Structures are given as C-alpha cells and as structure tokens.
Amino acid sequence: MADARILVVYYSRTGTTRKVAKSLAAALHCDSEEVVETSSRSGMFGYLRSVIDARRQVPSRIAAGASDPSLYDLIVIGTPVWAWSLSSPVRAYLLANKPRLPAVAFFCTLGGAGSDQAFGQMQEVVGKRPVGCLSITARDVASEKYAPQLVTFVETLQRTLAEDRSTATSVA
Ligand SMILES: Cc1cc2nc3c(=O)[nH]c(=O)nc-3n(C[C@H](O)[C@H](O)[C@H](O)COP(=O)(O)O)c2cc1C
C-alpha cells in the first residue's frame, strides 16, 4: 500500500465535496487536485445553470489539471450530485482524461438522493467499473459524522490495491 500512487480529484461548488476530498487524501496519504471551471457558478443564476447543465449532461469548460492521471495506480473522483446527476465539471474532467485513467473509485456528496444515478453516469463516461463508491450527505459532512463511512471506503480501496499488487506479483 505504501507504494501505491493514488490521486483524489474533485469538484466542489460550495465546499462540501472539497471537505470530504481533503479527508480522503489525508487518510490515503495521497495528493489531491481540484477541478476548476473557467467561469463562475455562484449565486442563483449559477445554481440554475448547474441544474440545466447536469440534466442535459453538458460538460463544462475546465482548466487543464496539473497532474497526469496515467502516472497513478488509482484515481478517486468526487462530485456533488446535481439534479440526480454527475456535476458538469467532473463530467468534463472524465471526458478529457478518459484515455489516461487507471483504476477509478467514485465518491459524491448530496442532499439525499441521486447518488446511484450519478455513479452510473460516471461509470458510463469512463467505461470502467469503479473499485469502490462512497456517498455522503451534506448534513453528515456539516456535522462531521462521516468518519465511519470514510474509513470503510478507504479500507476497500487499500484492500483492492493490495490484491491487485499481489496478483501482479504472482503473475510476474
Ligand atoms: C445545482 C444543484 C443541484 C442539486 N441536486 C441535488 C440532487 O438531485 N440530489 C441531492 O441529493 N442533492 C442535490 N444537490 C445538493 C448537493 O449535491 C449537495 O449540497 C452537495 O453536498 C454540494 O456539494 P459542494 O458543496 O461540494 O458543491 C444539488 C445542489 C446543486 C447546487
């Protein structure tokens, strides 16, 4: 596990997904990178535009990321749920980096409904099954009640990486 290269990539409009992403990166002892849009989504207009973009499954314009995902063993990708969907900035990241993605895991934050749909869309875009999925409500993030879920998710990722490495070693 100590040698596994993991990157947490996330988008966050209002800070909730960022908080979970930072906790995950700390627990996994790995780098994190925020997906940054080239235009603002603040305010009521930004909210409405987000709903429309998500429902139409439109990728947004994002700045080029600093990290090359192909240099990692696992990319852990986080999104807020928008209109029962994947957020447009994360859709754009997945589309832009699809050929360079190694194994993937997904996480999302949400008000309460739509995580399965969002994860299904993420899997459809990248064309591969995630090694794990984690959804956490914004309420649990605000009240700092997400540690048990986070620990279970991290253990799943660590176990999967360890199994993959032992399979690779026995084949070699
Ligand atoms: C445009 C928009 C649409 C949303 N749609 C949903 C939804 O369909 N289901 C849900 O449970 N929460 C929904 N939410 C709530 C967010 O998923 C939730 O607040 C999330 O934690 C925000 O993450 P962030 O602070 O990282 O941007 C929506 C929020 C926004 C801004």
The ligand as an SDF file (V2000), in Angstrom:
LIG
                    3D

 31 33  0  0  0  0  0  0  0  0999 V2000
  -27.4390   22.6030   -8.8940 C   0  0  0  0  0  0  0  0  0  0  0  0
  -27.6110   21.6710   -7.7270 C   0  0  0  0  0  0  0  0  0  0  0  0
  -28.4130   20.5460   -7.8660 C   0  0  0  0  0  0  0  0  0  0  0  0
  -28.5120   19.6260   -6.7970 C   0  0  0  0  0  0  0  0  0  0  0  0
  -29.2520   18.4870   -6.9830 N   0  0  0  0  0  0  0  0  0  0  0  0
  -29.2790   17.5600   -5.9820 C   0  0  0  0  0  0  0  0  0  0  0  0
  -29.9550   16.3000   -6.1770 C   0  0  0  0  0  0  0  0  0  0  0  0
  -30.5020   15.9760   -7.2260 O   0  0  0  0  0  0  0  0  0  0  0  0
  -29.9650   15.4320   -5.1390 N   0  0  0  0  0  0  0  0  0  0  0  0
  -29.3900   15.7210   -3.9260 C   0  0  0  0  0  0  0  0  0  0  0  0
  -29.4500   14.8880   -3.0400 O   0  0  0  0  0  0  0  0  0  0  0  0
  -28.7220   16.8910   -3.7260 N   0  0  0  0  0  0  0  0  0  0  0  0
  -28.6580   17.8090   -4.7240 C   0  0  0  0  0  0  0  0  0  0  0  0
  -27.9670   18.9820   -4.5450 N   0  0  0  0  0  0  0  0  0  0  0  0
  -27.2740   19.2030   -3.2650 C   0  0  0  0  0  0  0  0  0  0  0  0
  -25.7620   18.9490   -3.4220 C   0  0  0  0  0  0  0  0  0  0  0  0
  -25.4910   17.7020   -4.0380 O   0  0  0  0  0  0  0  0  0  0  0  0
  -25.0650   18.9640   -2.0650 C   0  0  0  0  0  0  0  0  0  0  0  0
  -25.3770   20.1300   -1.3620 O   0  0  0  0  0  0  0  0  0  0  0  0
  -23.5660   18.8110   -2.2130 C   0  0  0  0  0  0  0  0  0  0  0  0
  -23.0240   18.3550   -0.9950 O   0  0  0  0  0  0  0  0  0  0  0  0
  -22.8750   20.0970   -2.6180 C   0  0  0  0  0  0  0  0  0  0  0  0
  -21.5040   19.8600   -2.7650 O   0  0  0  0  0  0  0  0  0  0  0  0
  -20.4260   21.0280   -2.8910 P   0  0  0  0  0  0  0  0  0  0  0  0
  -20.5630   21.8930   -1.6670 O   0  0  0  0  0  0  0  0  0  0  0  0
  -19.1250   20.3150   -2.9280 O   0  0  0  0  0  0  0  0  0  0  0  0
  -20.7220   21.8040   -4.1340 O   0  0  0  0  0  0  0  0  0  0  0  0
  -27.8630   19.9030   -5.5710 C   0  0  0  0  0  0  0  0  0  0  0  0
  -27.0980   21.0700   -5.4440 C   0  0  0  0  0  0  0  0  0  0  0  0
  -26.9590   21.9420   -6.5060 C   0  0  0  0  0  0  0  0  0  0  0  0
  -26.0910   23.1710   -6.3630 C   0  0  0  0  0  0  0  0  0  0  0  0
  1  2  1  0
  2  3  1  0
  2 30  2  0
  3  4  2  0
  4  5  1  0
  4 28  1  0
  5  6  2  0
  6  7  1  0
  6 13  1  0
  7  8  2  0
  7  9  1  0
  9 10  1  0
 10 11  2  0
 10 12  1  0
 12 13  2  0
 13 14  1  0
 14 15  1  0
 14 28  1  0
 15 16  1  0
 16 17  1  0
 16 18  1  0
 18 19  1  0
 18 20  1  0
 20 21  1  0
 20 22  1  0
 22 23  1  0
 23 24  1  0
 24 25  2  0
 24 26  1  0
 24 27  1  0
 28 29  2  0
 29 30  1  0
 30 31  1  0
M  END
$$$$
